[in-house]
Amino acid sequence: MRPGVATLPLRERRRLPDDAASSEAPHGGVAALLPAVGGLTRLRPLRELAIRRLAALQPAARPATRVHSWAHARVTWTDGAVSEGWLRAQDGMDFTAAAAAAAARHLAAGDARPGAFTPAALFGPRLAEEAGGTFLDLG
């Protein structure tokens, strides 16, 4: 992988694997009813009833549907060469928090140059690695 690949914008979107989609998102008949139910919640008594009922729900604990989170980048360089790679991290929310903490540590240590940057543009791929990510180079 060429240096800085992780700092470049995503040039191509790809469909995520089926197991990467949220299993909690409404679908089918439930999704079709949501606009009507949303309209009914404008009525205060129904809205308060819905709030009480939803607050009382106790969802069943279950294991995570996937072990890793993934980010994909495909870059076409000025010489026409193409690089493609993936970043693999554990839980996406944990990775995001770890990346923010790593960026804050670098800023507090004075490891930044003046200006406005994204964390990846300022600190490079090492930031993702410090947050627990692993780069997989596909060439």
N, C-alpha and C positions, 0 to 999 in steps of 0.2 A: 504494500500500500504506500503510495506517495505521501510524503509529509503534508499535513494539512487537509487531507481528504475529509476528515470529520468536521472541519470548519466551513466547508462549502455548502451552499443550499441544496436541498433535495431537488433533483432535476427530473425525476420520474417517479410517479406513484404506482405502486403495485397493489393488487388485491391481497389483503392479509389472509392467512390460512383460516379456515372455518373455526378452528379451536381458539383463535385469538379474539373472536367477537364476544361481546358480553352476553352471557346466557340470561341476564336479568332484563334485557330490553324487551318491551312489549312487542308482540307480534301476533299475526293472525287476527281473529275476531276481537281480541282485547284492544289491539292497536286501532281498529276501526271504531270502537266505542269511545275512545279517549276524548275526541272533540266534544261529543255530546255530554259526557260526564263533566268535562271541564266547564261547559256552559252552565250546568246545574249548580256547580260550586259557587256561582256568583250570588246565589241565595244564601243569606247568612246562616239560617238554621241548618241547611244541608252542608254548608262549608264546615261549621263547627262539629257536626256529626262526623263528617269525613276525617277531620283532624283528630277527634277522640278515638275513632276506630283505628286509624293508621298509627297513632301513638301507642296503642295497646298491642300491636303486632309484635311477635317475637319470632324473627326469622330463624330457621334451623341453621346451626353451624355446619359448614361443609368445607372440604378442602378446596384450595385454589384450583381453578380450572386449567391453569398453565403455570409452568415453573419459571419461564423467562419472558422478558419483554424484549422486543426487537426494534431497531431503527435501520432503515435502508438508505443508501446514497449511491447514485450513479453520476459520475462526473465525466464530462468531455473536456479534455484539456485543449489549449490553443493549438497544439501540434496535431490534434485529431485523435490522440490516444484516449482510450476510455478506461476508467477505473470504476469498479463497483465493489461495494463492501457493505458489511452489516456490523452493527454494534449490538452485542448481547448483554443484557443486564438482568438482574434478578427482578424483584417487584418494581414496577415502574414508578410508583409513588416514593418508595424508599430511595431509588436511584436519583429521582429529582431532588429530594431533600439532601442527599449526600453531595450532589453536584453543587447545589446552592451553598452548602456548608464549606465545600472545598474552595469555591470562588471567594467566599467571605474570608477564609483563611489567607488566600493569596492577596486579597485587597488589604487586609490588616497588616500583612507582612511587607507591604509596599512593592509587591511583585507585578504591578500593573503600570502601563504607560498612560499618559493623559489622553482623554478622548472618550467618545461614545462607542461601545463595542458590545456585541453579544458575548456571553461568557466563553463560548467556543472560539470566537474570533480573537479574544484577548489572551486566553490561556492555552488554546490548541487542544489537540487530542488527549494530552495528558490529563486534562480535567475529567474527561469521561472515564479514563482508566483509574484515576484517584477515587472516583465515585463508585467503583466496582464494576465498570463496564469492560468488555473484552471485544476487540476488533477482530473481525473475520474478513480477510482480504480475498476477494473473488477475482482479482486481476483487472 
